[in-house]
Amino acid sequence: MTEALAPAPDPPYRWPQYRSTELRAPDRPLVPLPLGATERAGLVFGDAGVRPEDADLTRQHRGEPLGERIIVTGRVTGSDGRPVAGQLVEVWQANAAGRYVHELDQHPAPLDPNFTGAGRCLTGSDGSYRFVTVKPGAYPWRNHENAWRPAHIHFSIFGRAFTERLVTQMYFPGDPLFAHDPIFQSVRDPRSRQRMVSSFDLDTTVPEWALGYRFDIVLAGHLSTPVEL
């Protein structure tokens, strides 16, 4: 009987293959600080409460955005599999052409006047969430020669306080850019990487309207969803 190999350790916060980490990762030992009122306080969801329409990124402007309409659903659970209800889930993404509505994104892909690329919702009593959006496009990011990011959607999940926030990325199955992307490959364990890849969901798919994808998020434990580097 052969002994199972332990997964390779994840890279450090400062990792030359992912160039921007050299600018934002600490270069000195971390100093633990006691939690104060800000870190322990509950969340405030902006100037207005979270509305059901916030979860439909295709209905935030007068017209329909361009691209392939999709529905993304899933559940947020803890390490014990129990649903985490009432959690703020936020998403942001590029448009169908692979461009963000951001002043730093100036690559020659068109902006969509009917797509901002950000949404939010609260999980239900069973930990479920649901977003309607368009499938984002791949985009260049100048990390290395001919570097392109796989299509992905950013997710942010808040716990009971800001210190429990989890940020991750959801990818789409079968993307040919996986092998060339150091952000995706920074998660060394193949099983953990797969937990960042959504699955096509025919039950969620609406005939003649939108394809469905499922992306479950586990906040803690050995089956937790990897966090963003």
N, C-alpha and C positions, 0 to 999 in steps of 0.2 A: 504494500500500500504506500503510495507516494504522498509526501506531505504537501499540502496546498501552499502555494506561494502567497505571501502577503502582498496586497496591492502596493504599487509604488507610491511613495509619499507625494503629496501635492507640492507644487513648487512654492518657494517663499513669496512673501508679498512683493519683494523687489525681484523681478524676473526679466532678464534682458530680452527673452523671446517675445515678451509682451511689452513693447517699448514704453508705453505711457506709465507703467508701474514704476519706472525709474524716477519719474517726476513726482509721483504722489505717494509712494510708499515711505514709511519712516526709515531713517538711516541710523537711529539711535534706539537703545532699549526702551520698550514701552513702560510707562509709569502708571500703575493702577491708581485710580481716583475713586473716592467714595461717591456713591450715588446721592444726588441732591434732589430737590423738589422737581426740577425740570425733567430729570431722567425718570422719576417715579410717577410723574403726572400722567393722567389719561390723555387721549388724543383729541384734537380739535380738527374737524374735517373741513377747514376752509371757512369762507364767509357764509356759506349756506350748507344745509344738510345734504347728505348723499341722496340723489334722486334716482329713480329707476332708469331714466333716460341717459344718465351718465355712463351706463354700461354699453350703450349702442354708439360706437364711434362712427357709424355711417349716417347718423341722424343729427349731427351737431351743426350742420350748415344747410343752406337752402337746397342744394342739389346733391345728387348721389356721387360719392367718390368713385374714381376709376379703380379697376382691379377686380380680383376674384374675392367675392364676399365669402366670409367664413364665420363659423360660430365656434367659440372656444369655451369649453366647460370643464369643470373638475371639482374636486373637494380638497379642502384644507384640513389636515388631521395632525394630531400630535404623534409622539413616538409610540403610544399605545393603540393607535388606530382610531381613537375617539375623535369625533368632529370638533372643529374649532369654530364656534358660531360667532357672529357679530364682528368678524374681522374685516378691517379695511384692506381691500385688494386694489392696487393701482397698476395700470399697464401703460406703457408708452412704446412707440414703434415708428419705424420708417414707413413711408407710403408704398404703394405698389411698385413705384419706380426705384425704390431704395433710397429715398431722401427724407431727412428729418426736417421739421419746421424749426430750424435753429440757425442762428447767424453764423455759427462755425461750420455748418454743413454747406459748402459751396461747390460740390462736385457737379458736373454737368448732367444732372437728371432733373426732370421737371417737378416743380411743386404742384400740389393738387389743391386748388382753392376750396374744395369741399372735404378736405381731410386734414385734421390737426394731429391725430395720432396719439391721443391720450384719453384714458377713461378710468373709471373707478366704480366699485360696488362694495356692498357688505355681504359677507357670507351668510347663508341661511342657517336654520337650526341644525341641519345635517352637514354643515360645513361647505355647502355647495356655492359655486359662483357661475356666472355666465356672461360672456361678452360677445357682441356682434361687431365685426371689424372687416378689414380686407387683408389678404395675405401680403405681408411685407416683402419687398424685393431685397436681393443681395446688394451690397454696396462696397466700394473700395475704401480702404482706411489707412493706407500708407505705412503700415507697420513694418512691412518688408516688401521685396519686389513682387509686383503683381498681386498684392494682398486684397482679398475680398472676404467680407463677413458673410457667413451663412444667414439665410432668412431667419429672423428671430423676433420674439416679443419680450420686452423686459417686464418683469413682475416684481412688485414690492408688496410685502405682507407685513403689517404691523401686529405685534403682540399686544401685551397689556401696557407697554410703554415704549418709548422711542429706542431704548437700548435693546429691545427684542426684535427689532426690524430685520427682516430677511429680504434680500434682493437677489434675484436669479434671472435666468434667461430661458425661455421656452423655444425649442427648435422644432423643425418639421422633419418627418421621417424621410430617409433616403437622400438627404442633401449631399451632393458630391463635394461640397466644400468642407465637410467635417474634417477630413484628413489634413487639410491645409490651414486650419484655423487654430492658432496657439491659445486662444481663449477657451475654446471648446476642449482642446487637448490638454489644457492645464489641469483638468480633472483626470488623474492618471488611471483610476480604476474604471475599466470599461462598463461595469455594472452601474457605477455611480453616474457616468456620463449618460448612459441610457435613460436615467431618471430625469434628464433635462430635455428629452425628446418626446414630443407629444405623439399620440397615436390617432390614426384616422378612426372616426366613430360614425358608423352608418346610422346608429340610433339617433344621434344628434343632428345628422344631415337633414335638411328640409328639402323635399323634392322641388326641383326647378327653381331653387332660390339660393341655397348656401350649403357648402360642405361643412361637416362637423369634425372637430378635433378635441381630444380629451387630454387634460394635463392636470394630474393630481399632484398636490404639494404636501410634503411631510416636513414638519417644522423641526423635528429633533430625532435623535436616535440613529442607529446604524443604517437605516433606510431613508435618512433624511435627504431632501432635495439639495444638491450642491449650491452653495452661495456664490455670488459673483466675486471674482478675484479683484 
